[in-house]
Amino acid sequence: MKIVVIVKEVADTEAVISLKDGLPDLSETAMVANPYDEFAVEEALRKAEQFGDSTVTAVMVGREKSKENLRKILAMGVDDAVLVDDPALAGADPLQIARVLKAAIEPLAPGMILGGRQGVDYDWGLTVIALAELLGWPHVGLIAKLELEGDTFRAESEGDDGKQHFEGALPAIFSADKSLNEPRYPSLKGIMKAKKKPIEIRTLADLGLDPGEVGGAAAAVSLLSAGYPPRKEPGRIIEGETVEEKVAALVTALREEAKVI
């Protein structure tokens, strides 16, 4: 079975994001594979190992430099990768990205697609759901457990009122939660092998897509501006000779200055 795993490139969660002309500037920011997607990669590899005679392909919409992070995914054990790189995609929204992914994935004829529950940049969690809708495939999100038997799947996810259990037929799409598994670390052997694994670069033209329809210029939702949160005011020490004086001064400050009581 062909298994496809969707991987997104995001800014390192420990990186300081700079602003340029009121928008995030990621040109010099360290980028990493979306952490939630690593759980999807691990599950794809486990399912391929379970069934044998299966391959795993990673698909990413990114840029030329994204190949560095794709190599890290390949080093985990993924067989090959497809990178969609087109300048017209700058600023594309989740629905447009889903349309691009559909065009890139359909020729692979997968029996299953996995992705992370959300990206840690915007935290929308929309792309995988939109892709399922475009393909007409069933989707189960936030999965904490996935079992396959022939063409049937059983999945478990955490709901507000407890565990939820789902059953359906492949092909299907799943969004991985962090409780699903523990992603493996790439071995030295895996890192060396990854250098020789193929990464196919595709453009919108290669996929038969019109930049005017899926490019950032046609996005239904656009980021207009961004800013840093306001700086917190420094703390204040309440003075007083006795505990009673300090309490009285605190109450006065809360009532007259902070106006919270």
PyMOL commands that set and color helices and strands:
alter all, ss='L'
color gray80, all
select helices_A, chain A and resi 35-51+64-75+87-89+94-108+127-135+188-194+211-214+216-218+243-257
alter helices_A, ss='H'
color red, helices_A
select strands_A, chain A and resi 2-6+9-11+18-20+23-25+31-33+55-62+80-85+112-116+139-149+152-159+162-169+172-176+199-202
alter strands_A, ss='S'
color yellow, strands_A
deselect
rebuild
show_as cartoon
